[in-house]
Amino acid sequence: MVKILEVDPKNNTEALELLEELSNSLEAVTGNSGKASFNLEDMDRPRSSFVLAMDMDGKAAGCGAIRSISSDTAEVKRMYARAKGKGTGSEILAYLEKKAKAFGYSRLLLETRAVNESAVRFYERNGYQVRENYGKYAGNKEAVCFEKSLG
């Protein structure tokens, strides 16, 4: 069980630490840190949110974000949990899904790398369906994109 907090990642050292850990982890697994696909300023836009998951000891345990793609669609970004298999990622994702629905979005999209098999399984377990690659991921055979209806 974690406590989810909405924060400004630009002004939060724990958020910045987690984002760096995530980038290092992605670089090790996929060969790409993912930094080019996320801009901290996106969190300043309306209907966007960045969250931290705090463990029972008050330490940052994970993070995640949503940002607007269109009036009805948001994108899940920078999902990360320090401890794997404890449910932190699912709690973050569930929170982001509720937040997206409250913002008025009807669906969520996201991208991960096909080689990142644990992430692919995670999203499938959480009800996401593989879809055609969208946006900058179109035609990228290393990417796998997912979609979930919030209706």
HELIX and SHEET records of a PDB file:
HELIX    1   1 PRO A    9  ASN A   11  5                                   3    
HELIX    2   2 THR A   13  THR A   30  1                                  18    
HELIX    3   3 LYS A   35  SER A   37  5                                   3    
HELIX    4   4 LEU A   40  ASP A   44  5                                   5    
HELIX    5   5 THR A   88  PHE A  103  1                                  16    
HELIX    6   6 GLU A  117  ARG A  125  1                                   9    
HELIX    7   7 GLY A  135  TYR A  137  5                                   3    
SHEET    1   A 7 LYS A   3  GLU A   6  0                                        
SHEET    2   A 7 SER A  49  MET A  54 -1                                        
SHEET    3   A 7 ALA A  60  SER A  68 -1                                        
SHEET    4   A 7 THR A  73  ALA A  81 -1                                        
SHEET    5   A 7 ARG A 107  ARG A 113  1                                        
SHEET    6   A 7 ALA A 143  SER A 149 -1                                        
SHEET    7   A 7 GLN A 129  ARG A 131 -1                                        
END                                                                             
